[in-house]
Structures are given as C-alpha cells and as structure tokens.
Amino acid sequence: MFFERYQPILIAVTLLAFVLAGRSLFFAAYAVDENDCGEEKGPGWKKASVFATSCCLALVFISSEYWVHFLA
C-alpha cells in the first residue's frame, strides 16, 4: 500500500545493489597491483554461492506478483 508507489524505484535500487556487489565480488579479485605476485584469485565458492542464492531469491520475490496468481 504505502510502498506500492515506490516499487519501481526499490526494484531498481535492489538490482543496482546486486550489480555492484557482483562487480566487486567477481571483478575486483582480478585487479593486480604492481607489488602483487600476479596470482589471479577468484571469489570463494561460499561467497559466490551466497551471492547467487540471494540474487535468485530476490528475483523470485521481485517477479512474484506476476506468477503467484497461477498457484492459487
């Protein structure tokens, strides 16, 4: 009711937060400094799995108003 008028803004902020979190999780690990030994470290599997799970869950909740009426 109160948040319905802000729903597009909140969805955009949520998706932007996931994009920024994914960028810092997956691409910041590949930034090599001059003093580094040059090893490329990827994100840990725990961090990546938590990110993927939370992203999928958020997408389910965001899109629920379009498919939930098929369940009832």
C-alpha positions in Angstrom: 0.0 0.0 0.0 2.5 2.6 1.1 5.4 1.1 -0.7 3.5 0.3 -3.9 4.2 3.7 -5.4 7.9 3.3 -4.7 8.1 -0.3 -6.1 9.9 0.6 -9.4 12.4 2.7 -7.5 13.0 -0.1 -4.9 13.4 -2.7 -7.6 15.9 -0.6 -9.5 17.9 0.0 -6.3 17.9 -3.7 -5.5 19.1 -4.7 -8.9 21.8 -1.9 -8.8 22.9 -3.3 -5.4 23.3 -6.8 -6.9 25.2 -5.5 -9.9 27.6 -3.5 -7.7 28.0 -6.5 -5.3 28.6 -8.9 -8.2 31.1 -6.5 -9.8 33.1 -6.2 -6.6 32.9 -9.9 -5.9 33.9 -11.2 -9.3 36.0 -8.5 -10.9 37.8 -6.9 -8.0 39.7 -10.1 -7.4 41.3 -9.8 -10.8 42.8 -6.3 -10.2 46.6 -6.9 -9.9 48.8 -4.4 -8.1 52.4 -3.7 -9.1 53.7 -5.4 -5.9 51.5 -8.5 -6.2 52.9 -11.8 -7.4 50.4 -11.9 -10.2 48.2 -14.8 -9.0 44.6 -14.4 -10.0 42.3 -15.3 -7.2 38.7 -15.9 -8.0 35.9 -15.4 -5.5 35.5 -18.2 -2.9 32.8 -20.7 -3.6 31.0 -19.8 -0.4 30.8 -16.1 -1.4 29.7 -16.9 -4.9 27.1 -19.4 -3.8 25.6 -17.0 -1.2 25.5 -14.2 -3.9 23.8 -16.5 -6.5 21.3 -17.8 -4.0 20.4 -14.3 -2.7 20.2 -13.0 -6.3 17.8 -15.8 -7.3 15.7 -15.3 -4.2 15.4 -11.6 -4.8 14.4 -12.2 -8.5 11.7 -14.6 -7.3 10.3 -12.1 -4.8 10.5 -9.2 -7.4 8.7 -11.2 -10.0 6.2 -12.9 -7.6 3.3 -10.6 -8.4 3.3 -11.8 -12.0 3.3 -15.6 -11.4 1.8 -16.1 -7.9 -1.8 -15.9 -9.2 -1.1 -19.1 -11.2 -0.5 -21.0 -7.9 -3.8 -20.1 -6.3 
